[in-house]
Amino acid sequence: MPKLSLADLEKIREKARATAIMREGGPYRVKVTVHMGTCGIAAGAREIMDTFMKSLEEKNIEDVLLTTSGCAGMCSHEPMATVESAGKSPVKYIDLTPEKARTLFEKHVVGGEPVQEYALGSGSERTI
């Protein structure tokens, strides 16, 4: 399994700084968060991150923010990712594989249609 390089991490950090910009109508129309707590990494989250990074590069997409977070609290469903589109409820995807990540990239990130068969659910975890 390939490891993330320092350059990869720097790229992720720079994009993560712009997270708030999406909420304010900035340059990002979609935010993809790969959950990379220790359980996620052990389950293959780095491979999922690599898949999303390669997909963005291959299609030369610049209006998608790819970032990471820690544990989402559902270790048995890792690797996981959350896709947030401007003006729509976030969708949390579980039990991802690189093939599933490519499919949800094409259908949800590019096409705007959530992939129900890979989704745990949609909506925010916030109670307020």
MOSULTA-V69838 format. One record per backbone hydrogen bond with DSSP energy under -1.0 kcal/mol. CO is the residue of the C=O (numbers start at 0). NH is the residue of the N-H. E is the energy in kcal/mol with one decimal. If there is no record, write none. Layout:
# MOSULTA-V69838
co=CO nh=NH e=E
co=CO nh=NH e=E
This chain:
# MOSULTA-V69838
co=4 nh=8 e=-2.2
co=5 nh=9 e=-2.3
co=6 nh=10 e=-2.1
co=7 nh=11 e=-2.2
co=8 nh=12 e=-2.5
co=9 nh=13 e=-2.3
co=10 nh=14 e=-1.9
co=11 nh=15 e=-2.3
co=12 nh=16 e=-1.6
co=15 nh=18 e=-1.8
co=17 nh=20 e=-1.0
co=19 nh=23 e=-1.1
co=20 nh=25 e=-2.8
co=21 nh=24 e=-1.6
co=28 nh=85 e=-2.2
co=29 nh=64 e=-3.0
co=30 nh=83 e=-3.1
co=31 nh=66 e=-2.9
co=32 nh=81 e=-2.5
co=33 nh=68 e=-1.6
co=36 nh=40 e=-2.7
co=37 nh=41 e=-2.4
co=38 nh=42 e=-1.6
co=39 nh=44 e=-2.6
co=40 nh=43 e=-1.0
co=43 nh=47 e=-1.5
co=44 nh=48 e=-2.7
co=45 nh=49 e=-2.7
co=46 nh=50 e=-2.1
co=47 nh=51 e=-2.3
co=48 nh=52 e=-2.7
co=49 nh=53 e=-2.7
co=50 nh=54 e=-2.3
co=51 nh=55 e=-2.4
co=52 nh=56 e=-2.2
co=53 nh=57 e=-3.0
co=54 nh=58 e=-1.8
co=55 nh=60 e=-2.2
co=62 nh=28 e=-2.8
co=62 nh=29 e=-1.3
co=64 nh=31 e=-3.3
co=66 nh=33 e=-2.5
co=68 nh=35 e=-3.3
co=73 nh=76 e=-2.4
co=74 nh=77 e=-1.5
co=76 nh=94 e=-3.2
co=78 nh=95 e=-2.5
co=79 nh=34 e=-1.9
co=80 nh=92 e=-3.7
co=81 nh=32 e=-2.9
co=82 nh=90 e=-2.4
co=83 nh=30 e=-2.9
co=84 nh=87 e=-2.4
co=89 nh=122 e=-2.8
co=90 nh=82 e=-2.7
co=91 nh=119 e=-3.2
co=91 nh=120 e=-1.0
co=92 nh=80 e=-1.9
co=96 nh=100 e=-2.7
co=97 nh=101 e=-2.2
co=98 nh=102 e=-2.1
co=99 nh=103 e=-2.8
co=100 nh=104 e=-2.0
co=101 nh=105 e=-2.3
co=102 nh=106 e=-2.9
co=103 nh=107 e=-2.1
co=103 nh=108 e=-1.8
co=104 nh=109 e=-2.7
co=105 nh=110 e=-1.4
co=106 nh=112 e=-2.7
co=107 nh=111 e=-1.5
co=114 nh=117 e=-1.7
co=117 nh=93 e=-2.2
co=120 nh=91 e=-2.5
